[in-house]
Amino acid sequence: MTNMQIRPQRRPDDLAPIEAMVARAFAEHGGTDAFREFRATRNDVISLVAEADGRIIGNVLFSPVELLSPTGSVQGLGLGQLSVDPAYQNRGVGTALGEAGIAALRERRCPFSIVIGHAAYYPRFGYERGDVHGIECQWDGIPPETFMVLFPCGKQPGLTGKAVFHGL
């Protein structure tokens, strides 16, 4: 899309349009507001929006994750939600948001990022199965192909263990 821009979320004036867009994007799943408080109150997240025609058409949110490794705790971020307004889907908005989010992870020198998501979608950003890297999910029953990890700045030795999402 040529008239789209990606920018950081501004608080609080972006919250209502993000929530309305997320409700439309996830309507078939009954909507989702699991990350409402993260967007509204936390400073330790990355939340980017895609804008076109003066309105928010997409959002990507990365929230805190802790890796409980044998050598100690390591802080990273989890891709908590990537959503695009249905009217703008399949036009590159999600890919642009994901790529901008990964760039923000690199800027912050984030050691790892976790996602639980579609096994055919997230590898385009470099996510790989967590079990291949010795990283497991805090929740039982998550299919291994949907629990993925990314090392935005390259994998560091000792990054193995259990990933724990904060506040979820």
N, C-alpha and C positions, 0 to 999 in steps of 0.2 A: 504494500500500500504506500503510495507516494505522499499522502497527506497525514501520515501517522507520526506521532512523536512519542518517545518513551521518556518518562521522567520519574523522579522519586515521588512517592505519595506525600501529599501535604495533609497535615492534620489541622482541624477536624473537617474541613470542607470537602475532602475527598471521600469520607467514610460512607455517607448515604449513597452516592453514585456507585461506589465499589460494591456495596451490599446489594443494591438493586441489580447490578450487572451479574454478580455471582449467582443470585437467585435465578436469573434467566438462564445462565450457563449450565447450572446444575438442576434445572427444573425436573428433569426425568428422575433425579435422585431425591426429590423433595426439597431441593435447595440445601445450602449449607452455611452455617454461621459459626462454625467451630473456631475460626480465627478472628472473630470480631474484636475480642479484647486485645489480641496481639496488635492489630492494626491501630486500635484507638489509644493504647496506653504504653506500649513497650518501645524502648529505644534500642534494643538489642536485636532488631529484625531488619531485614532488607525488604521493603515493599515498593515495587515499581508499578506504575500504571502506563497503559498505552492509551493515547488520546487521538481521536480523529473527529473532525467536524464539531469540535467544541465539547465532546463528551467522552467519558471514560468507556473504553471498549474492551479493556483487558487488565488483568492484574496478576502479578507473580509475587509470592510472599515466601521468604525464607525465615524460619524461626529457630531458636536455640536448640541444639542437640548436644548431648554430652556422650563421649565415647569412653566407656569404662574399660580401660585397657590394663593389661598386666603390669605396666610400668606407671600407671596413674591415669588421672582424668584428663581428657583432651576436649576442648570446646570447639564445636563446629556449628553448621547451620543445616537445617532440613528444608528441602523444598516442600513447603506445606500445601501450597495451592497455586495452581496455574490455571487461570480461567479466562475465557474469551466470550464476549457477547455472541450469541448464536448468529446474529445478522452479519458478523465479521469473521466467522470461523472459516477455515480452509483458505485463508488469504495471507498467511505468513505472520499473523499477529502473535500467535503462541510461540512460534520459533523465535521471533524477534525479542519477545519478553524473556524467554529462556536464555537466549544468548546474552542479553543485557544483564540478566541476573548472574550468570556465570562470570561475566566480566567484573561485576561488583564483588563477587566472592574473591576473585583474584586480587582486586584492589585492596581488600581487607586482609589479604594473605590468609584466608580461611583454609585450614588444613584438610578439611573434608566436608562433603555435603551428602546428605541421605535423602532419598525419595522413596515413597511407597506409591507405585503408580504403574501405568500401562507399560508392559515389558517391551512393546514395539515402538513406543513413543520416546521415552527418555534416553535411550542410548544415543540418539542424535546429538545430545548435548555432552556425551562422554560418560554417562552413568553406566556402571557395570554391576552385575550381581554382587551383592555384599558378601555372600558365602565364599566366593572365589578369593576374596581378600581377607577372610577370617573375621568378618564383621557380621554380627547377628542383630536381629531386631528384638526389642524389649517385649513384643507381643507374640504369643504363640499363634500358630495358624496362618501366618502371613506367607503366601506362596513365595518360595525363594526367588523366582524370576521377577517378582514385583518389588522386592526389597533391594534397592540399588544404592551404590556409593559412587561418588566422584571425588577425585583429588585435584582441585583446581590449580594447585601450584606444584603438582607432582607428589607421588606417594612418599611419605617419610617412613623410615623404619619404625616398627613398633605400633603402627596404627592398626590394631586389631582389638576385638572385644565386643561388648554389647553397647548398642546405640540406644540412648534414652532421650526421648523427646520431652522438653520442659513444658509443663502446664497443660499437657494433653492427657 
